[in-house]
Every structure is written in C-alpha cells, then in structure tokens.
Amino acid sequence: MAHTLFLTSADETPLTLIRNFLKSVLQTESVQAVLVPAKLLPSDTLMPHLISDPDLLAGADPLSPVFPLNASRMAAKLSVKPVQGKIAMVLRPCEIRALVELEKLKQANLENCLLIGADCMGAVSAKDHTNMDPPENFSPPKEENLAPACRACEHFVPENTDITIGLFGITPKETIMLQAGTDAGMTLLKKIAKDTGRQFTEDASERQTAVAEKLKQRIGYRDAMFAATRQALDSPENFARYFERCINCYNCRVACPVCYCRECVFNTDVFDHAPYRYVQWARRKGAIRMPADTVFYHMTRLAHMSLSCVGCGQCSNACPNDIPVMEVFRTTAFDVQRAFDYEAGRDRDDPLPLSVFKETEFTDIVGIESGPTESAGTGNNP
C-alpha cells in the first residue's frame, strides 16, 4: 500500500508547506504541542521551541542550516512522562538517533512522542550561519561549506519516524514529500490527504537516486576523515598532543546529547586534588601540564560514549579552542560499534551491546567455543 503524500503549491515555499503541515499536526486532537526549531520575536536566534499556539508556527524553521544544539535531551525530558496526549517533535536524523539511544538508557519514552524527521541537508558551523540565505529561499548550503560532522554523516535520511519529510530528489523549491512510517503517522497523513484533496502515491525514483549519490559522497569524506584521524592518534604521545589545547571546560560533555549522567565523576572530589598532590607530581616529573587530567577525561568519555555516539558534531561546536573532538569520537565510535555489529540509533529493539551477553561474541577473547545448539546468555558449554 502506498504511503507517500506529495504537497505542492505554486504560491507557497517548502518552508510554508511544512509550517502548514505542522499546523495540521498541532490541530490533531491527540497532539498537545510541537517541539520544533523556531525564531520567535523578539529573538532572532533559532532555538528549539515547544509551541502550542498554531499561529506561532509561522516562526518554525526546521530547514535552517543552523544547528545550535542537539535537542534530543530536551525531547527525552518531554517524553519521559505522559502529558495526556502526545508531543510532536520535529528533529534532525542525528537527534532522532540520539533519542533512540536515550530511550534504551531509560531516559526517554518514545511512545509519548509523534516523531517527525526531515531529510537533513546538513548544517554549517555556528560561526558561519549568519551568511546563509533567508530560510524562505531554501537554498541548501554547498557540501564544502558544511560542518565536518555533516559532511561525514551517512544518516541524513531520518529513521524510526512516524512521518518523514522528504526533500532529496523531489525539486524541493516546489514540493515536499510526506511519508508515513507508523500507523500513527499514516492516520495523520490520511487526514491531511482528505483535507487537501491529495492522493497517496509511490516514492519517487528520483529521490532514491539522489539519496544514493549523496550517500556515496558522504561515505567517501567519512572514510578519508577516519584515516586522517587514526594517523593523528597513532600513539599515546600523539593523542596527548591532539588534546593539548583542552582546558577542561567540559563543554563537549555538556553538548553531547547522550551523555546523560546527573553527576559526572569529573565534577566530584575524585578529581579535586589537594595542592600538595600537584606539587608531588611536578617534583616527580619536573613539570606537569595544568589543568591536569585532560587526556584521562577524553579517554573516559570515549570509553563511556563510543557505543552511543551518533556523530552529531556538537562536541566540536562547543569547544572554545576549536579542537576537532567530533573526529575522534566518530572514528572511535565507528570501530567500536562495528565490533559489536551495532549502530547507535539504528533500531529501537536493538539492545545496547554491554547490556546483553552473547556467547557468539568475541569468542577468540573470552575462550568460549560457540556452536549452533548453544543458548545465548547462559555462559555454559555442552
């Protein structure tokens, strides 16, 4: 059964079509509010807003190439308890993937959400967005102007959504595509089809071609980035040199959408060393770098976050000294997740690797010879 709806209007821009679509969503009886990037007066800054007034959706701008923060943690907080209905959430693909990881970590409940994801054309760095065209013009930034995280992102088409807003391969200056991914999404699209007189149709082949071409381009950049990063971190000395500008501000931790601990060990007395300790270390080595523990901090975060990193790049955006943190985390996360045959945010039913035990996993390391008759999780061999 076809489940794709195309909205076209000669008098409206794609952004206006999306705003009108969101108004229809908000007017649905079960939807209480819409979480969406917006510019609302008197502010001229794009930030996530929780909107309940349909008229204020005139300031919604989910197509902007500005990505000031990953909104998945806000979405998680809004979803964790029911609100007598659902909150519609318009999120980038990396935000949805982070939200899926937070659900696995018991920090979110997606049953309370109506997830709407738009094809992501990428975002420029926070320092460059002031030179972009007005959003109504919908002029996606050139690939070479995107932030490195976006240039290396192969997940630019949203997954795990109730409704996907398609932009690739469908003349986005004139048309948007709405595609249902769940029964809830299909119910809503049927209502919109009835109200607008539109007919459901099959997905356009042009879209599939455009997505495949973009994917090839992104993977090429990603693999080159991985190779360069691995070379830059090929020794403990080079790892320390990579982070030598780190000032222990912990901005990367704060900006990370999946770093959810209420109290970080680096904010406790464990790393609140007494003055004499620093003197002892300095006398032993002749000198120590201040602030201390920067390398240990990043290694701890790598161990903690590599299974759930979605590569959104907010860690690099938040660094005051422009350390390319994303490259390290994305490269490490790719290798770690591949070792467990896992991909962060890929599947809501795919358990976090370290939360389950499989006898078929790393048998050369644990010394268990698995056979086809063994039952996973028992730890016993016949």
N, C-alpha and C positions, 0 to 999 in steps of 0.2 A: 504494500500500500504506500502510495506516495505521501510524503510528509513534509514537503518543502513548499514555502509560500514566497513569492516574489512581490515586493512592493515597489511600484514605480510611479513617479509623478513628474510631469514636466515643469510644475510650478514649485516643487519643493526640493531642497537639497537632501542628501543622505542623512545628514545630522537632524534635519527637521523630521524626516520619516522615522528615525529612531526615537526622537522625542515624542512624537505622536504615538508610536508603538508603546513606549513606556507609560504614557498616559492611559492607554487601554489596559495595560497591566495593572496600574495602580487603581483603576476603577473596578477591577475584578474583586468580587466580594471577599475572597479569602486572603487577599494581599493587603497588609496593613501599611506598608511603606516600601520605598525603593532606595537602596543604597547604591549610589552612582557618583562618579566624578562630576563635579559641577563647579561653575563660577556663579556665585550668588552675590548680588550687590549688598553692601558697598565694597566687598572684596573683589579683587581682580585676579585672585590666585586660585588655580584649580586644585581642589581637595575633595576627598570623599564626603558626601553629604547624605544623611538619611532624610528623605523627602516624603512628606505625607500630603502636601498640597499639590495637586496636578499642575497648577499654574506655574509653580516654581521649577517644574521640569523643563521650562524654557531655557534654563541655565545649564542643563545637563550636557556633558561633553565627553562621552566615552571614546570618541575617536581621536582625541588630542594626543599628540606625540609626547606629551608631558607625563612623567611617571614619578610624582613626588615621594610616594611611599607605596609599599605593598600593603593593600588593605585587608589581607586575609585574616590578620589577627583581630581587626575590628569586626569583620564578618563573623569570625568564630565567637566572639563575645556576644554578638547579637543573636546567634543561633543556639547557644548552649542551653537556653531555657525557652519553652514555648511562650508565644505572645498572643494567643487566641487567634491564630491565623499564621500567615507566612510573611516573611520579608523577602522581597525580590532583590537580588544582588547582581549588579552588572559589574563583572570582573574580567580582568585580563586572564589569558590562559595560565600564566605562571601564578597568578593569585588563586585561581581555582585549584591548581595542583597543590599549592601550599595549604589551602583549606582542607583538601582531602587528607593530607598528612596530619594536620591538626585534629581532624576527626579520629584518625587512628590513634592519636595520642590522648584521646578523651577530652579534647579541648573544644570540640565543636560537635554540632548535631545537624547534619545536612537535611534531615527530614523536616526541619523547620524553615527551610530556605526554598526559594524558587531561583535557581541559578541560571543566569543569562550571561553568556560569553560571546564576545565579538572576536572575529579574526583580528589578530594583532599585527599591525603594520610596523611595529617597533616604536621605540622611544629614543629621543635624543637625550644627551646628558642634561642634567638640571641646569647647567651653566649656559646651554645653547638654546633653550626653548624660547627665549624672548624674540628670536629672529624668525620664528615659524609663521606661516600664513595664518590668517584668521580661520577658526575651525569650520565656518560655513563653506569655505572654499574646498575643503577636504583635499588637500594636497599632501599626500604622504611623503615623509622625508626620504631623501635618497639613501640607499643602503649604506653608502660610505659615511653618512652623517649620523648613523645610529650609534647608540651606546654599544660597547663591545658585548655586553650580555645579550643584547637583542640580535646582534649580527651572528652570534654563536647559537641562537635559540632555534631548535628544530621543532618546538612545540607551539607554533604560532597559531594553530587551529585549536580552538578550545575543545576539551573533552569533559565528560561527566556533567554535562549541562542539561537543563530542562529545555532550553531554547538556545540555539546558536544563531548569531547574526553574521551572515556570510558577506565578505567583501571581495575576496580574491576571485579574479576571473569573471566578474559579472558587471563590468562597467560601473564602478562604484560611484561615479559622479552623477549617475542617473537612477541607480537601483540598489536595493538591499535585499538580501535573502534571509528568510526566517526559516529555521529548520528545527523541528521538534526532536528531542532526544529521549523523552519520557512520556508517559501517559498524561501527566500534569501539563507538560508543555504542549502536547497535542490538543488537549481540551481547550487551552487558551488560544492556540492558533486557529482552531475551528471557529471560535467566536469572532476572531479578527477577520477571518475569511468571509464569514457571514455578514459582518458589519461593512466590509469594504467591497464585497462582491467579487473578491479574488478567488481563483481556483488553485487547488494544490497541483503540483507538478513534480517531475523528477528533477534531481540535482543536475545542474548544467555541467556538461563535459568540459567546458572552458575552465570552470573552477578547478576541476581535478588536474588539468594540465598546468594551470598557474601554481597550484599548491606544490605539485611535483617539481617544477622548476625552482621555486623558492626553497624547497627543502634541500635540493642538491646544492644550491648556493650556500645555504646556512651550514650544512654539514662540512663543506669544504673549508669555510672560515673556522668552524669549530675545531676541526682536526688539526689545522695549522696552529691554532691557539694552544691546543693541548700539547703539541710537540714543542713549541717555544717555551711553554710553562714548565714542562718536565725538564727541559735542559737548564732552565734558570734555577731549578730547585734540586739539582742532581747531587747535592752534598749538604751536610749539616751547616757548613760554613756559608754556602750559597743561600740556604733557607734563612739563616740569620740575617744575611745581607739584604735579602728581599724585603724583610720587615724592619730594616734598620731605622726607617723614619716613623715607626709606630710610637705613639705617645701614650698608649694605654688609656685612650679616651673611651673605649668600648662602644663607640658609635656603631661599629659593624654588628655587634651583638644586639644592640637596641633596634637597628633597622631590619635585622633578619626576621622574616615572617614566621619561621618555625622554631625559633629559639624562645621557648615559652616558660622556662623556669621562673618561678616567682622570686627566688633568691639565687643569684649566681655565686658560685664559690669564690669568684674573684672580687666580690664585694663583701666578703666575710673576713674574719680575723686570720684565716689561713694565710692570706697574702698581705696582711697588715704587719709587716716585720718590724721588730724593735730596731732602733738606731744602731745598737751595738752589732746586730747581725750584718748590717750593710758594711760596717767597719771591718768586721772579721773577714767577710768575703773580699773586700777591697785589699786588705793586707795579704790575704792568701794568694790572690791573683795579680796584685799590683794595681789593678783598677777594675771596676765593674761599670757596666753601662747603666745609666739612670734615665728613665724609670726601668726597673728590673722586671723580669718575668714576662716580657713581651713575646718572646718566642714560645714559651710554655703556654701562654694564653692562646695563641693561634693554633698550636698543636692540639690543645684541649678542645677548642671549638671544632677543629677538623674531625677529631675522633667522635665528638658529640653529634655533629650535624651532617656528616657526609652521606648518611643513608637517606636523609630527608631534604637535602638541598635541591631546590628547583631552579637554581641558576638565574634568579630574577635580577641580580646585579645591584641590589640596594646596599649591600655591604660596601661596594666600591663607591657608590654615590655618597655614602655617609662619611667616608674617610676624609678628614680635613687635610691630610697630607698626600692625597691622590695616590695611595698605594693600590695597585690593581688586585685587590683582595678577591674579587669575583673569579679571576682566572685560576687562582689556587684552589678555591673551593669547588668550582665547577669541574676542574681537571681531576681532583681527588675524588669527588662525588661520582663522577662517571666511572672511574676504575672500581670503586668500592661497590657501587650499585650493580655494575656488570658482574662482579664476582658472586653476588647473591642472586643473579637473574632477577633483579628488582629495578623498578624505575619509579622515582618519587612522584606521587600524584597520578600514576597511570590507571590504577584500578582501586576503587573503594574497598573491594573484597580481598585485595592482595595484602596479606599481613606484613607488618614490619619484620624484616629478617631476624632481628635479635629477640623478637617476642615469641618465636616458634623454634622448634628443633626438628630438623630433617636428617634422617640417617644417610641420605644420599648426598649430603652437603659436605664438601671438604673432606672426603674420606681419606685422602692421602695425608691429611694433617692429623685427624683425630684417631686414625688407625682402625676405623670400622669398615669392614668389607660388606657393602650392601648387596642384597640380592633381590630379585623380583618379588619374593614371598614375604619380605620383612615389612613390618608395620611401622610407619613413621612415628617418631616421638617416643618409642618405648626404650630405646637405648639398649635393647637386648638382641643378641645374635643367636641363631639356632646352633 
